[in-house]
Amino acid sequence: MSQFRIEQGELVVGGLQLTRLAARVGQTPFYAYDRELLKRRVAELRAALPKAIKLHYAMKANPMPAVVGVMAGLVDGIDVASAGELKVALDAGADVAEVSFAGPGKREAELRQAVAAGVLLNVESFREVELLAGISKDLGLPARVAVRVNPDFELKGSGMRMGGGPKQFGVDAELVPELLARIGALGLAFEGFHLFAGSQNLKAEAICEAQQKSYELALRLAADAPAPVRFLNLGGGFGIPYFPGEERLDLAPIGANLAQLLERAATEMPEAHLVIELGRYFVGEAGVYVTRVLDKKVSRGQVYLVTDGGLNHHLSASGNFGQVVRKNYPVTIGNRADAAQREVASAVGPLCTPLDLLADKMDLPAAREGDLVVVFQSGAYGASASPQDFLGHAGVVEVLV
């Protein structure tokens, strides 16, 4: 992975050679997130997109408090999906005016916390609107709301479709005018719309098309809104390459497309700020998962590297977090990264299930017991998206370097 360099045969993360980093962490397995790579990714995006576009970090991708703290200082806002994430964002010093809260199943207590904090709530049902009216009255505070819209289209080629057809997310576009009327009648502080059609997309033309359709839909719905649109979240969907043959997303056409939408918005929705919400794209390539080889064994000609961590810490790399057909994440032996001697091996975790597979028959540097297996592209949907209590093994450590 080109974002990490090699020194004296070892992968370098956060300026430290891997064996030194492992000693500093004090245990394996661990996740390490490279602070400079986070900064570089945000800077690259800022350079490629129009300055007027606001960037929000969807912290569900990686809610580690230290990571959120760094991101809060780099982006314009934070998007949260629970009261727990809201606490982390507020503790990290995120600008309350630029924190938004989405999720299809918000508890009444969470709604109350969000109103008290003063963050923007992306409402996803008629129930939420009714509850917020009562909470706003009880607290004597205006409930800031945007409507999350389930559009009548989807992001083509996305790894996970989150709009179009029947969905648990948001309010169906055809029902939004009725919801807007209710928001106006109840006196809630309407601010705009949130549309999120899909995620993990590497096709710029598909992302541009979804942004255009999202803008057009928001413009139509704005005619029924009780106040001018001030906030328009066009979603994200920016993907990162994980597997052979995948190419990096071309940001140039996306930047040009957003510039055109901004030009239109200046006259059609003059008070609106356009927002792009990204999680994986910000943090995914800045992280590695590191686990140590406990045993090297050969079974009927196949080499197995048995490691001290697996799907319990990195469910997505095992292929059990949304992959239809399992594919290998990029993997190497981090303390022998440029070794000439190589072998075809499978890296497996310590769990009592054949699903505990980090690398299946990959061409890797020849490893020994004690070596460090590294899984790249691990900065998003790693520790927090994995069943760490499964089979009672020790949890994983996370560090920002």
HELIX and SHEET records of a PDB file:
HELIX    1   1 LEU A   18  VAL A   25  1                                   8    
HELIX    2   2 ARG A   35  ALA A   48  1                                  14    
HELIX    3   3 MET A   59  ALA A   61  5                                   3    
HELIX    4   4 PRO A   65  ALA A   72  1                                   8    
HELIX    5   5 ALA A   83  ASP A   91  1                                   9    
HELIX    6   6 VAL A   96  GLU A   98  5                                   3    
HELIX    7   7 GLU A  108  ALA A  117  1                                  10    
HELIX    8   8 PHE A  126  LEU A  139  1                                  14    
HELIX    9   9 ALA A  173  LEU A  175  5                                   3    
HELIX   10  10 VAL A  176  LEU A  186  1                                  11    
HELIX   11  11 ALA A  204  ALA A  222  1                                  19    
HELIX   12  12 LEU A  251  GLU A  268  1                                  18    
HELIX   13  13 ARG A  280  VAL A  283  1                                   4    
HELIX   14  14 GLY A  284  ALA A  286  5                                   3    
HELIX   15  15 GLY A  334  ARG A  336  5                                   3    
HELIX   16  16 ALA A  383  ALA A  385  5                                   3    
HELIX   17  17 PHE A  390  GLY A  392  5                                   3    
SHEET    1   A 3 ILE A   6  GLU A   7  0                                        
SHEET    2   A 3 GLU A  10  VAL A  13 -1                                        
SHEET    3   A 3 LEU A  16  GLN A  17 -1                                        
SHEET    1   B 5 VAL A 331  ILE A 333  0                                        
SHEET    2   B 5 LEU A 372  VAL A 375 -1                                        
SHEET    3   B 5 GLY A 287  SER A 299 -1                                        
SHEET    4   B 5 PHE A  30  TYR A  33 -1                                        
SHEET    5   B 5 VAL A 397  LEU A 400  1                                        
SHEET    1   C 9 VAL A 171  ASP A 172  0                                        
SHEET    2   C 9 ARG A 144  ASN A 150  1                                        
SHEET    3   C 9 LEU A 120  VAL A 123  1                                        
SHEET    4   C 9 VAL A  99  PHE A 101  1                                        
SHEET    5   C 9 GLY A  77  VAL A  80  1                                        
SHEET    6   C 9 LYS A  54  ALA A  58  1                                        
SHEET    7   C 9 HIS A 273  LEU A 278  1                                        
SHEET    8   C 9 PHE A 231  ASN A 233  1                                        
SHEET    9   C 9 ALA A 189  LEU A 195  1                                        
SHEET    1   D 2 MET A 160  ARG A 161  0                                        
SHEET    2   D 2 GLY A 198  SER A 199 -1                                        
SHEET    1   E 6 VAL A 331  ILE A 333  0                                        
SHEET    2   E 6 LEU A 372  VAL A 375 -1                                        
SHEET    3   E 6 GLY A 287  SER A 299 -1                                        
SHEET    4   E 6 GLN A 302  THR A 307 -1                                        
SHEET    5   E 6 ARG A 342  VAL A 348  1                                        
SHEET    6   E 6 LEU A 357  PRO A 365 -1                                        
END                                                                             
